[in-house]
Amino acid sequence: MKLLLTAFLSLSLLLLGGCSSEKKKGESKATIMKDEVKNEKITLKDINGKEIIVTPIEKGFTFSGFEDKVVLVNFFATWCPPCKAEIPHLNNLQEKYKDKFVIISVLLEENKSNEEIANFAKYNNANFIITNSPENFKFAQSVGGVKNIPLMFLYDKNGKYSTHYVGAIPEEMIDSDIKKVL
């Protein structure tokens, strides 16, 4: 019984916690100071080459091409188990609110080709936007820095910050928050 309880608690901590990106970030371009990027437009590129211009506004960001939509920004890495575990839940939310809501996943890994990320998305059945560009690290700094993943930020239709989530979060909680800002 103790073994079963220990295994359950260990698995719960893994899934409900997050992955620290400190090891990986130490080798990355994410050393840009927050003040240097907080008022600067950032150009993210999805794995198909489409650009998303992220513009800082007071208390949030706007995302070109997604005006009048609620935006969930998801910082993640392909090596992170909780990041992978949340994909089906994010897919459900994207499908449920597809006309009024968009998920933009921001990859925090270097030296991954778009082909590798497309294969990752296909294998994991991810049906939302995934960005893969050097500017991803600037964006991570502009939100205050990303130390643990998954990390998500919810913005209303006008780009104003609504809430954020650290680690794996129940789908129902995110769903409830989306309804509040729709």
Secondary structure in CASP SS format (residue, H / E / C, confidence):
PFRMAT SS
TARGET T0000
AUTHOR 0000-0000-0000
METHOD secondary structure of the structure
MODEL  1
M C 1.00
K H 1.00
L H 1.00
L H 1.00
L H 1.00
T H 1.00
A H 1.00
F H 1.00
L H 1.00
S H 1.00
L H 1.00
S H 1.00
L H 1.00
L H 1.00
L H 1.00
L H 1.00
G C 1.00
G C 1.00
C E 1.00
S E 1.00
S C 1.00
E H 1.00
K H 1.00
K H 1.00
K H 1.00
G C 1.00
E C 1.00
S C 1.00
K C 1.00
A C 1.00
T C 1.00
I C 1.00
M C 1.00
K H 1.00
D H 1.00
E H 1.00
V H 1.00
K C 1.00
N C 1.00
E C 1.00
K C 1.00
I E 1.00
T E 1.00
L E 1.00
K E 1.00
D E 1.00
I C 1.00
N C 1.00
G C 1.00
K C 1.00
E E 1.00
I E 1.00
I E 1.00
V E 1.00
T E 1.00
P E 1.00
I E 1.00
E C 1.00
K C 1.00
G E 1.00
F E 1.00
T E 1.00
F E 1.00
S C 1.00
G C 1.00
F C 1.00
E C 1.00
D C 1.00
K C 1.00
V E 1.00
V E 1.00
L E 1.00
V E 1.00
N E 1.00
F E 1.00
F E 1.00
A C 1.00
T C 1.00
W C 1.00
C C 1.00
P H 1.00
P H 1.00
C H 1.00
K H 1.00
A H 1.00
E C 1.00
I H 1.00
P H 1.00
H H 1.00
L H 1.00
N H 1.00
N H 1.00
L H 1.00
Q H 1.00
E H 1.00
K H 1.00
Y C 1.00
K C 1.00
D C 1.00
K C 1.00
F E 1.00
V E 1.00
I E 1.00
I E 1.00
S E 1.00
V E 1.00
L E 1.00
L C 1.00
E C 1.00
E C 1.00
N C 1.00
K C 1.00
S C 1.00
N H 1.00
E H 1.00
E H 1.00
I H 1.00
A H 1.00
N H 1.00
F H 1.00
A H 1.00
K H 1.00
Y H 1.00
N C 1.00
N C 1.00
A C 1.00
N C 1.00
F C 1.00
I E 1.00
I E 1.00
T E 1.00
N C 1.00
S C 1.00
P C 1.00
E H 1.00
N H 1.00
F H 1.00
K H 1.00
F H 1.00
A H 1.00
Q H 1.00
S H 1.00
V C 1.00
G C 1.00
G C 1.00
V C 1.00
K C 1.00
N E 1.00
I E 1.00
P C 1.00
L E 1.00
M E 1.00
F E 1.00
L E 1.00
Y E 1.00
D C 1.00
K C 1.00
N C 1.00
G C 1.00
K E 1.00
Y E 1.00
S E 1.00
T E 1.00
H E 1.00
Y E 1.00
V E 1.00
G C 1.00
A C 1.00
I C 1.00
P C 1.00
E H 1.00
E H 1.00
M H 1.00
I H 1.00
D H 1.00
S H 1.00
D H 1.00
I H 1.00
K H 1.00
K H 1.00
V H 1.00
L C 1.00
END
